[in-house]
């Protein structure tokens, strides 16, 4: 399929798909070039984009996903569980830090509002 169709199916802009290609997020063979230079994406490329979007929603960086995706298909469930559990722990730490920041801002806002 061409980039326009892939964009329509995934909800991404073609520029985002090209960005993922430039960042080497696709496996070899998922994106082919026709003789006239057009990109041709396989159904596996669509699955890869869906995995990228899910990973981004879970807080993974592109670099982290690129590294982990290389082996995701050949991993057993125990390895996948370890990766996801580690990511969950990192998200919990970020949530705790954000909560502390929010509480600090709420305190300062309260003080300022009392003075106003």
N, C-alpha and C positions, 0 to 999 in steps of 0.2 A: 504494500500500500504506500501511497505517497504521503508526504508530510502533512498536507492539508487534511487528509482523511484521518491520520493518526491524531492530529490536533483535535479534530472534531470528536473522535471517540474517547479521548482522554480528558478533554476540557482544558488542555494546555494551549498556549500560543505556540505557533511554529518556532518562534525565537527561543522559547524555553526548551523545546525538543532539541534544537540545534545546540543550545548551551549544554544540555546533558550529553550530547554526542561529543562536543569539544572537551568535556570533562572526563571523557572515557568511561561513561556509565553503562554503555551497552557492551554486550559480549561480542566477540568476533562472529560475523555472519548475521547479526541481527539488523545491521544497516548495510545495505549494498549500494554501490553507485552504478547506475546504468551508463552505457557508453556516452549518452548525451549529458551526463553529470547529475541527473536527478537522483535524489535519495529514494531508495526503496526499502521500506521497513517490513520486517517479518511479523507474524502474530506474536512471536516471542518478544519482540521489541515493545509491543503494547503491554505485555505482561511485566516486562522490566520497568516500564514507566509506572505501572500500578504499584509495583514493589517500591520504587523510588518515592512515590507520593505517600505510601503507607509509612515508609521509613522516616520521611521528613515529618509527618504528623506525629511520629513517636519520638521525635527529637534527635534523630541521628543526623550527623553532618554528612555532606556529600562524600567527603574523603573517607569517613568511617564506613559508609555504605559501599563505596567502591571497593574497599578492601574486603569487607565481609561478603559482598555479593559474588565475588570471585569463587567462593567456596560454598555458598549457601545451598546450592543444588546437591552437593555431594556430602553435606553434613548430616549427621544423625540428629535425632531429636534432642539428645542430651546436650550436644554442642549448641543447637539453636536456643534451647532453654537457658543455657549459661549466658549467651549473648544478650538475650532479652531480659534476663534477670539483672544483669549488670546495667543495662540501659534503664531499667525501672528504678534501680537504686540511684543512678545519677539524676533521673528526673525527680525523685523524692527529695534529693539534696537541693536541687534547684528550686523546687516548690517551697521547701523550708526557708531557703535564703530569701526568696521573693516575699514570703509571708512576713519574715522579720523586717524587710525593707518597707513593706506596706504598713506594718504596725508603727514603724518609726515615723513615716510620713503622716499617718493618722494622728499620732501624738503631737507632732509639730503643728499640724493644721488645727488641732484642738486648742493649743496654746495661742496661736495667732488669732483664731476666731474669738477667743475670750478677750483678747486685748483690743479687738476692732470695735 
